[in-house]
Amino acid sequence: MSALVTIFEASKSEEKISFNSAQLEMLNRSEEEIKYGRLYSEEDIEKLDSKWMN
């Protein structure tokens, strides 16, 4: 979510953005994942991808 805020702040636009309920739910879930440290590093994802591909 902070990445989205940074992007929006960088645009310096006064335009308001509206999200539909599915988008809001996805953002809320992402916030929760971050809050509780349920994150994967790029290295972790590459390892998972490699396992999945083999």
TABEL-V133421 format. One record per run of one state. SS is the DSSP state (hx for helix, st for strand, lp for the rest). FROM is the first residue (numbers start at 1). LEN is the number of residues. If there is no record, write none. Layout:
# TABEL-V133421
{{SS	FROM	LEN} {SS	FROM	LEN}}
This chain:
# TABEL-V133421
{{lp	1	1} {hx	2	10} {lp	12	9} {hx	21	15} {lp	36	6} {hx	42	12} {lp	54	1}}
